[in-house]
Amino acid sequence: MRRGVAYLESLRDGRNVWMMGEGRVDDITTHAATCAMMQQYATWYDRHFEPAWHDVLPR
């Protein structure tokens, strides 16, 4: 299982993401419309390493 920072880094691979009305998004981890969601996903990755979440999340 990777950590949140590794997940975010993996998204910075030059993928081709287009947003309706915005055009091409260069980096979904920093774009105003997508960065909050990407941060939330990264938080879920990190929770797998937090002892308080071990009884809730699979490892």
PDB file of N, CA, C and O in Angstrom, chain B, residues numbered from 101:
ATOM      1  N   MET B 101       0.851  -1.174   0.000  1.00  0.00           N
ATOM      2  CA  MET B 101       0.000   0.000   0.000  1.00  0.00           C
ATOM      3  C   MET B 101       0.896   1.235   0.000  1.00  0.00           C
ATOM      4  O   MET B 101       1.832   1.339   0.792  1.00  0.00           O
ATOM      5  N   ARG B 102       0.599   2.148  -0.881  1.00  0.00           N
ATOM      6  CA  ARG B 102       1.401   3.370  -0.925  1.00  0.00           C
ATOM      7  C   ARG B 102       0.790   4.475  -0.069  1.00  0.00           C
ATOM      8  O   ARG B 102      -0.368   4.395   0.341  1.00  0.00           O
ATOM      9  N   ARG B 103       1.563   5.473   0.184  1.00  0.00           N
ATOM     10  CA  ARG B 103       1.113   6.623   0.977  1.00  0.00           C
ATOM     11  C   ARG B 103       0.480   7.671   0.057  1.00  0.00           C
ATOM     12  O   ARG B 103       0.617   7.625  -1.166  1.00  0.00           O
ATOM     13  N   GLY B 104      -0.208   8.605   0.684  1.00  0.00           N
ATOM     14  CA  GLY B 104      -0.899   9.642  -0.067  1.00  0.00           C
ATOM     15  C   GLY B 104       0.012  10.458  -0.959  1.00  0.00           C
ATOM     16  O   GLY B 104      -0.349  10.780  -2.091  1.00  0.00           O
ATOM     17  N   VAL B 105       1.184  10.793  -0.464  1.00  0.00           N
ATOM     18  CA  VAL B 105       2.114  11.595  -1.259  1.00  0.00           C
ATOM     19  C   VAL B 105       2.548  10.832  -2.511  1.00  0.00           C
ATOM     20  O   VAL B 105       2.728  11.435  -3.569  1.00  0.00           O
ATOM     21  N   ALA B 106       2.716   9.528  -2.402  1.00  0.00           N
ATOM     22  CA  ALA B 106       3.077   8.713  -3.566  1.00  0.00           C
ATOM     23  C   ALA B 106       1.920   8.665  -4.562  1.00  0.00           C
ATOM     24  O   ALA B 106       2.137   8.689  -5.774  1.00  0.00           O
ATOM     25  N   TYR B 107       0.701   8.600  -4.052  1.00  0.00           N
ATOM     26  CA  TYR B 107      -0.479   8.629  -4.928  1.00  0.00           C
ATOM     27  C   TYR B 107      -0.524   9.945  -5.709  1.00  0.00           C
ATOM     28  O   TYR B 107      -0.702   9.942  -6.927  1.00  0.00           O
ATOM     29  N   LEU B 108      -0.363  11.060  -5.008  1.00  0.00           N
ATOM     30  CA  LEU B 108      -0.399  12.361  -5.678  1.00  0.00           C
ATOM     31  C   LEU B 108       0.717  12.475  -6.708  1.00  0.00           C
ATOM     32  O   LEU B 108       0.506  12.996  -7.803  1.00  0.00           O
ATOM     33  N   GLU B 109       1.889  11.993  -6.360  1.00  0.00           N
ATOM     34  CA  GLU B 109       3.016  12.042  -7.293  1.00  0.00           C
ATOM     35  C   GLU B 109       2.719  11.205  -8.541  1.00  0.00           C
ATOM     36  O   GLU B 109       3.103  11.581  -9.648  1.00  0.00           O
ATOM     37  N   SER B 110       2.042  10.082  -8.361  1.00  0.00           N
ATOM     38  CA  SER B 110       1.730   9.221  -9.505  1.00  0.00           C
ATOM     39  C   SER B 110       0.770   9.888 -10.484  1.00  0.00           C
ATOM     40  O   SER B 110       0.728   9.526 -11.659  1.00  0.00           O
ATOM     41  N   LEU B 111       0.008  10.851 -10.007  1.00  0.00           N
ATOM     42  CA  LEU B 111      -0.933  11.558 -10.876  1.00  0.00           C
ATOM     43  C   LEU B 111      -0.256  12.624 -11.729  1.00  0.00           C
ATOM     44  O   LEU B 111      -0.847  13.135 -12.679  1.00  0.00           O
ATOM     45  N   ARG B 112       0.965  12.951 -11.391  1.00  0.00           N
ATOM     46  CA  ARG B 112       1.719  13.965 -12.144  1.00  0.00           C
ATOM     47  C   ARG B 112       2.564  13.294 -13.227  1.00  0.00           C
ATOM     48  O   ARG B 112       3.779  13.479 -13.297  1.00  0.00           O
ATOM     49  N   ASP B 113       1.899  12.523 -14.053  1.00  0.00           N
ATOM     50  CA  ASP B 113       2.612  11.734 -15.056  1.00  0.00           C
ATOM     51  C   ASP B 113       2.336  12.198 -16.485  1.00  0.00           C
ATOM     52  O   ASP B 113       2.646  11.493 -17.446  1.00  0.00           O
ATOM     53  N   GLY B 114       1.755  13.381 -16.616  1.00  0.00           N
ATOM     54  CA  GLY B 114       1.480  13.897 -17.949  1.00  0.00           C
ATOM     55  C   GLY B 114       0.206  13.359 -18.565  1.00  0.00           C
ATOM     56  O   GLY B 114      -0.019  13.495 -19.768  1.00  0.00           O
ATOM     57  N   ARG B 115      -0.634  12.743 -17.732  1.00  0.00           N
ATOM     58  CA  ARG B 115      -1.883  12.196 -18.269  1.00  0.00           C
ATOM     59  C   ARG B 115      -2.711  13.292 -18.918  1.00  0.00           C
ATOM     60  O   ARG B 115      -2.590  14.469 -18.580  1.00  0.00           O
ATOM     61  N   ASN B 116      -3.541  12.889 -19.842  1.00  0.00           N
ATOM     62  CA  ASN B 116      -4.352  13.798 -20.629  1.00  0.00           C
ATOM     63  C   ASN B 116      -5.735  13.911 -19.997  1.00  0.00           C
ATOM     64  O   ASN B 116      -6.584  13.046 -20.209  1.00  0.00           O
ATOM     65  N   VAL B 117      -5.969  14.970 -19.221  1.00  0.00           N
ATOM     66  CA  VAL B 117      -7.245  15.180 -18.544  1.00  0.00           C
ATOM     67  C   VAL B 117      -7.867  16.456 -19.090  1.00  0.00           C
ATOM     68  O   VAL B 117      -7.233  17.510 -19.141  1.00  0.00           O
ATOM     69  N   TRP B 118      -9.127  16.332 -19.496  1.00  0.00           N
ATOM     70  CA  TRP B 118      -9.866  17.479 -20.023  1.00  0.00           C
ATOM     71  C   TRP B 118     -11.077  17.723 -19.149  1.00  0.00           C
ATOM     72  O   TRP B 118     -11.747  16.784 -18.719  1.00  0.00           O
ATOM     73  N   MET B 119     -11.351  18.983 -18.890  1.00  0.00           N
ATOM     74  CA  MET B 119     -12.502  19.348 -18.077  1.00  0.00           C
ATOM     75  C   MET B 119     -13.452  20.178 -18.940  1.00  0.00           C
ATOM     76  O   MET B 119     -13.043  21.097 -19.649  1.00  0.00           O
ATOM     77  N   MET B 120     -14.725  19.822 -18.853  1.00  0.00           N
ATOM     78  CA  MET B 120     -15.718  20.515 -19.646  1.00  0.00           C
ATOM     79  C   MET B 120     -15.694  22.020 -19.335  1.00  0.00           C
ATOM     80  O   MET B 120     -15.811  22.423 -18.178  1.00  0.00           O
ATOM     81  N   GLY B 121     -15.546  22.820 -20.351  1.00  0.00           N
ATOM     82  CA  GLY B 121     -15.530  24.261 -20.189  1.00  0.00           C
ATOM     83  C   GLY B 121     -14.190  24.832 -19.766  1.00  0.00           C
ATOM     84  O   GLY B 121     -14.016  26.051 -19.764  1.00  0.00           O
ATOM     85  N   GLU B 122     -13.250  23.991 -19.414  1.00  0.00           N
ATOM     86  CA  GLU B 122     -11.940  24.453 -18.938  1.00  0.00           C
ATOM     87  C   GLU B 122     -10.829  24.136 -19.931  1.00  0.00           C
ATOM     88  O   GLU B 122      -9.826  24.847 -19.992  1.00  0.00           O
ATOM     89  N   GLY B 123     -11.001  23.091 -20.692  1.00  0.00           N
ATOM     90  CA  GLY B 123      -9.925  22.641 -21.559  1.00  0.00           C
ATOM     91  C   GLY B 123      -9.052  21.631 -20.839  1.00  0.00           C
ATOM     92  O   GLY B 123      -9.493  20.958 -19.908  1.00  0.00           O
ATOM     93  N   ARG B 124      -7.810  21.535 -21.281  1.00  0.00           N
ATOM     94  CA  ARG B 124      -6.887  20.557 -20.711  1.00  0.00           C
ATOM     95  C   ARG B 124      -6.418  21.005 -19.329  1.00  0.00           C
ATOM     96  O   ARG B 124      -6.109  22.176 -19.106  1.00  0.00           O
ATOM     97  N   VAL B 125      -6.373  20.046 -18.412  1.00  0.00           N
ATOM     98  CA  VAL B 125      -5.882  20.286 -17.055  1.00  0.00           C
ATOM     99  C   VAL B 125      -4.462  19.736 -16.987  1.00  0.00           C
ATOM    100  O   VAL B 125      -4.250  18.538 -17.170  1.00  0.00           O
ATOM    101  N   ASP B 126      -3.499  20.599 -16.727  1.00  0.00           N
ATOM    102  CA  ASP B 126      -2.093  20.172 -16.707  1.00  0.00           C
ATOM    103  C   ASP B 126      -1.760  19.309 -15.499  1.00  0.00           C
ATOM    104  O   ASP B 126      -1.023  18.331 -15.626  1.00  0.00           O
ATOM    105  N   ASP B 127      -2.287  19.652 -14.337  1.00  0.00           N
ATOM    106  CA  ASP B 127      -1.964  18.915 -13.108  1.00  0.00           C
ATOM    107  C   ASP B 127      -3.219  18.839 -12.241  1.00  0.00           C
ATOM    108  O   ASP B 127      -3.625  19.835 -11.643  1.00  0.00           O
ATOM    109  N   ILE B 128      -3.828  17.663 -12.173  1.00  0.00           N
ATOM    110  CA  ILE B 128      -5.075  17.538 -11.411  1.00  0.00           C
ATOM    111  C   ILE B 128      -4.859  17.635  -9.908  1.00  0.00           C
ATOM    112  O   ILE B 128      -5.820  17.770  -9.150  1.00  0.00           O
ATOM    113  N   THR B 129      -3.609  17.569  -9.471  1.00  0.00           N
ATOM    114  CA  THR B 129      -3.346  17.695  -8.036  1.00  0.00           C
ATOM    115  C   THR B 129      -3.305  19.147  -7.580  1.00  0.00           C
ATOM    116  O   THR B 129      -3.348  19.421  -6.381  1.00  0.00           O
ATOM    117  N   THR B 130      -3.223  20.078  -8.527  1.00  0.00           N
ATOM    118  CA  THR B 130      -3.176  21.497  -8.162  1.00  0.00           C
ATOM    119  C   THR B 130      -4.288  22.323  -8.794  1.00  0.00           C
ATOM    120  O   THR B 130      -4.487  23.476  -8.411  1.00  0.00           O
ATOM    121  N   HIS B 131      -5.007  21.765  -9.741  1.00  0.00           N
ATOM    122  CA  HIS B 131      -6.083  22.512 -10.401  1.00  0.00           C
ATOM    123  C   HIS B 131      -7.199  22.796  -9.398  1.00  0.00           C
ATOM    124  O   HIS B 131      -7.548  21.933  -8.593  1.00  0.00           O
ATOM    125  N   ALA B 132      -7.753  23.997  -9.446  1.00  0.00           N
ATOM    126  CA  ALA B 132      -8.760  24.430  -8.467  1.00  0.00           C
ATOM    127  C   ALA B 132      -9.985  23.517  -8.419  1.00  0.00           C
ATOM    128  O   ALA B 132     -10.578  23.344  -7.355  1.00  0.00           O
ATOM    129  N   ALA B 133     -10.367  22.939  -9.539  1.00  0.00           N
ATOM    130  CA  ALA B 133     -11.571  22.107  -9.578  1.00  0.00           C
ATOM    131  C   ALA B 133     -11.337  20.675  -9.117  1.00  0.00           C
ATOM    132  O   ALA B 133     -12.299  19.965  -8.822  1.00  0.00           O
ATOM    133  N   THR B 134     -10.087  20.234  -9.047  1.00  0.00           N
ATOM    134  CA  THR B 134      -9.812  18.833  -8.728  1.00  0.00           C
ATOM    135  C   THR B 134      -8.901  18.612  -7.523  1.00  0.00           C
ATOM    136  O   THR B 134      -8.849  17.501  -6.996  1.00  0.00           O
ATOM    137  N   CYS B 135      -8.191  19.627  -7.079  1.00  0.00           N
ATOM    138  CA  CYS B 135      -7.177  19.405  -6.037  1.00  0.00           C
ATOM    139  C   CYS B 135      -7.781  18.946  -4.708  1.00  0.00           C
ATOM    140  O   CYS B 135      -7.173  18.124  -4.022  1.00  0.00           O
ATOM    141  N   ALA B 136      -8.944  19.445  -4.329  1.00  0.00           N
ATOM    142  CA  ALA B 136      -9.539  19.021  -3.054  1.00  0.00           C
ATOM    143  C   ALA B 136      -9.872  17.531  -3.072  1.00  0.00           C
ATOM    144  O   ALA B 136      -9.660  16.835  -2.079  1.00  0.00           O
ATOM    145  N   MET B 137     -10.390  17.043  -4.189  1.00  0.00           N
ATOM    146  CA  MET B 137     -10.714  15.623  -4.299  1.00  0.00           C
ATOM    147  C   MET B 137      -9.447  14.774  -4.270  1.00  0.00           C
ATOM    148  O   MET B 137      -9.419  13.723  -3.630  1.00  0.00           O
ATOM    149  N   MET B 138      -8.406  15.220  -4.955  1.00  0.00           N
ATOM    150  CA  MET B 138      -7.154  14.473  -4.968  1.00  0.00           C
ATOM    151  C   MET B 138      -6.542  14.424  -3.569  1.00  0.00           C
ATOM    152  O   MET B 138      -5.987  13.400  -3.172  1.00  0.00           O
ATOM    153  N   GLN B 139      -6.638  15.516  -2.825  1.00  0.00           N
ATOM    154  CA  GLN B 139      -6.142  15.531  -1.446  1.00  0.00           C
ATOM    155  C   GLN B 139      -6.937  14.566  -0.571  1.00  0.00           C
ATOM    156  O   GLN B 139      -6.370  13.901   0.296  1.00  0.00           O
ATOM    157  N   GLN B 140      -8.244  14.489  -0.796  1.00  0.00           N
ATOM    158  CA  GLN B 140      -9.073  13.572  -0.017  1.00  0.00           C
ATOM    159  C   GLN B 140      -8.696  12.122  -0.308  1.00  0.00           C
ATOM    160  O   GLN B 140      -8.611  11.306   0.610  1.00  0.00           O
ATOM    161  N   TYR B 141      -8.470  11.801  -1.578  1.00  0.00           N
ATOM    162  CA  TYR B 141      -8.029  10.445  -1.922  1.00  0.00           C
ATOM    163  C   TYR B 141      -6.684  10.135  -1.261  1.00  0.00           C
ATOM    164  O   TYR B 141      -6.481   9.030  -0.757  1.00  0.00           O
ATOM    165  N   ALA B 142      -5.772  11.099  -1.264  1.00  0.00           N
ATOM    166  CA  ALA B 142      -4.467  10.900  -0.622  1.00  0.00           C
ATOM    167  C   ALA B 142      -4.636  10.644   0.869  1.00  0.00           C
ATOM    168  O   ALA B 142      -3.918   9.826   1.444  1.00  0.00           O
ATOM    169  N   THR B 143      -5.570  11.331   1.493  1.00  0.00           N
ATOM    170  CA  THR B 143      -5.851  11.119   2.916  1.00  0.00           C
ATOM    171  C   THR B 143      -6.308   9.693   3.162  1.00  0.00           C
ATOM    172  O   THR B 143      -5.918   9.085   4.159  1.00  0.00           O
ATOM    173  N   TRP B 144      -7.128   9.147   2.273  1.00  0.00           N
ATOM    174  CA  TRP B 144      -7.585   7.758   2.440  1.00  0.00           C
ATOM    175  C   TRP B 144      -6.421   6.777   2.349  1.00  0.00           C
ATOM    176  O   TRP B 144      -6.379   5.795   3.090  1.00  0.00           O
ATOM    177  N   TYR B 145      -5.484   7.035   1.451  1.00  0.00           N
ATOM    178  CA  TYR B 145      -4.294   6.180   1.394  1.00  0.00           C
ATOM    179  C   TYR B 145      -3.544   6.239   2.720  1.00  0.00           C
ATOM    180  O   TYR B 145      -3.140   5.205   3.251  1.00  0.00           O
ATOM    181  N   ASP B 146      -3.357   7.435   3.252  1.00  0.00           N
ATOM    182  CA  ASP B 146      -2.612   7.596   4.504  1.00  0.00           C
ATOM    183  C   ASP B 146      -3.322   6.956   5.692  1.00  0.00           C
ATOM    184  O   ASP B 146      -2.664   6.490   6.622  1.00  0.00           O
ATOM    185  N   ARG B 147      -4.626   6.927   5.678  1.00  0.00           N
ATOM    186  CA  ARG B 147      -5.363   6.342   6.802  1.00  0.00           C
ATOM    187  C   ARG B 147      -5.068   4.855   6.977  1.00  0.00           C
ATOM    188  O   ARG B 147      -5.219   4.324   8.077  1.00  0.00           O
ATOM    189  N   HIS B 148      -4.660   4.194   5.934  1.00  0.00           N
ATOM    190  CA  HIS B 148      -4.312   2.781   6.056  1.00  0.00           C
ATOM    191  C   HIS B 148      -3.100   2.565   6.960  1.00  0.00           C
ATOM    192  O   HIS B 148      -2.863   1.448   7.421  1.00  0.00           O
ATOM    193  N   PHE B 149      -2.341   3.612   7.214  1.00  0.00           N
ATOM    194  CA  PHE B 149      -1.163   3.529   8.068  1.00  0.00           C
ATOM    195  C   PHE B 149      -1.413   4.061   9.472  1.00  0.00           C
ATOM    196  O   PHE B 149      -0.528   3.984  10.324  1.00  0.00           O
ATOM    197  N   GLU B 150      -2.594   4.594   9.726  1.00  0.00           N
ATOM    198  CA  GLU B 150      -2.923   5.152  11.035  1.00  0.00           C
ATOM    199  C   GLU B 150      -3.567   4.077  11.912  1.00  0.00           C
ATOM    200  O   GLU B 150      -4.578   3.495  11.517  1.00  0.00           O
ATOM    201  N   PRO B 151      -3.009   3.802  13.082  1.00  0.00           N
ATOM    202  CA  PRO B 151      -3.546   2.757  13.960  1.00  0.00           C
ATOM    203  C   PRO B 151      -5.031   2.929  14.286  1.00  0.00           C
ATOM    204  O   PRO B 151      -5.741   1.935  14.438  1.00  0.00           O
ATOM    205  N   ALA B 152      -5.499   4.134  14.392  1.00  0.00           N
ATOM    206  CA  ALA B 152      -6.909   4.365  14.721  1.00  0.00           C
ATOM    207  C   ALA B 152      -7.853   3.840  13.645  1.00  0.00           C
ATOM    208  O   ALA B 152      -9.028   3.602  13.924  1.00  0.00           O
ATOM    209  N   TRP B 153      -7.369   3.659  12.443  1.00  0.00           N
ATOM    210  CA  TRP B 153      -8.204   3.196  11.334  1.00  0.00           C
ATOM    211  C   TRP B 153      -8.012   1.712  11.020  1.00  0.00           C
ATOM    212  O   TRP B 153      -8.709   1.185  10.153  1.00  0.00           O
ATOM    213  N   HIS B 154      -7.097   1.027  11.690  1.00  0.00           N
ATOM    214  CA  HIS B 154      -6.782  -0.361  11.345  1.00  0.00           C
ATOM    215  C   HIS B 154      -7.969  -1.306  11.483  1.00  0.00           C
ATOM    216  O   HIS B 154      -8.060  -2.278  10.733  1.00  0.00           O
ATOM    217  N   ASP B 155      -8.866  -1.052  12.406  1.00  0.00           N
ATOM    218  CA  ASP B 155     -10.016  -1.948  12.563  1.00  0.00           C
ATOM    219  C   ASP B 155     -11.124  -1.640  11.561  1.00  0.00           C
ATOM    220  O   ASP B 155     -12.092  -2.394  11.466  1.00  0.00           O
ATOM    221  N   VAL B 156     -10.999  -0.557  10.819  1.00  0.00           N
ATOM    222  CA  VAL B 156     -12.033  -0.150   9.866  1.00  0.00           C
ATOM    223  C   VAL B 156     -11.615  -0.416   8.424  1.00  0.00           C
ATOM    224  O   VAL B 156     -12.430  -0.848   7.609  1.00  0.00           O
ATOM    225  N   LEU B 157     -10.357  -0.162   8.112  1.00  0.00           N
ATOM    226  CA  LEU B 157      -9.869  -0.279   6.741  1.00  0.00           C
ATOM    227  C   LEU B 157      -9.042  -1.544   6.554  1.00  0.00           C
ATOM    228  O   LEU B 157      -8.282  -1.923   7.444  1.00  0.00           O
ATOM    229  N   PRO B 158      -9.182  -2.202   5.400  1.00  0.00           N
ATOM    230  CA  PRO B 158      -8.338  -3.371   5.120  1.00  0.00           C
ATOM    231  C   PRO B 158      -6.908  -2.922   4.862  1.00  0.00           C
ATOM    232  O   PRO B 158      -6.669  -1.796   4.426  1.00  0.00           O
ATOM    233  N   ARG B 159      -5.976  -3.796   5.128  1.00  0.00           N
ATOM    234  CA  ARG B 159      -4.564  -3.469   4.892  1.00  0.00           C
ATOM    235  C   ARG B 159      -4.014  -4.279   3.772  1.00  0.00           C
ATOM    236  O   ARG B 159      -2.840  -4.142   3.429  1.00  0.00           O
TER     237      ARG B 159
END
